Amino acid sequence: MRMRKGALSLFSAVAGLTMASISQAADMPVKAPRLAAPAAFNWSGFYIGGHVGGAWGTVESEIPLGYGGYAFPVSSHTINGFVAGGQAGINWQVNPWLVFGIEAQFSWTDLKGSAPCIVVFKCTTEVNWLGTLAGRVGYAMDRTMIYIKGGVAWALLLAFAALVAWKIGASGLRM
């Protein structure tokens, strides 16, 4: 019986020490500081970038026939080619959801196209460069912004008509 009483006392002592250390662990000071919530994303700042791609479109030429909006159609042809350039802008986030911005863009192009027009002419169109200047008003939702953009655009557009050369050779009439 003495052995059982001793074993029971030993068990009680070990259980008591274990419980005491568990209750102390709950009261221990925090070793690591609490992390602050991440700051909200801010759209304010300057940006610069580049772009490369292709472009295509349709050019319709006409000769106006005076007042009333009437015109004589001359030619319609497609243009396509390479576009490369850059853009730069700045945004101002004035409150958690409202963003104002302005952006300028410039592109070099090799857009070209041609088609026959007015029987003996070949109408050709080339666009050598284009640029834009635009303002923006946006609604920001953290890293997403929905915006309206509007502005002006410029382009160097060359349009000309050349008389088609007729050649007579051994194989006959050629254009």
Secondary structure, 3 states (H helix, E strand, C coil): CHHHHHHHHHHHHHHHHHHHHHHHHCCCCCCCCCCCCCCCCCCCEEEEEEEEEEEEEEEEEEEECCCCCCEEEEEEEEEEEEEEEEEEEEEEECCCCEEEEEEEEEEEEEEEEEEEECCCEEEEEEEEEEEEEEEEEEEEECCEEEEEEEEEEEEEEEEEEEECCCEEECCEEEC
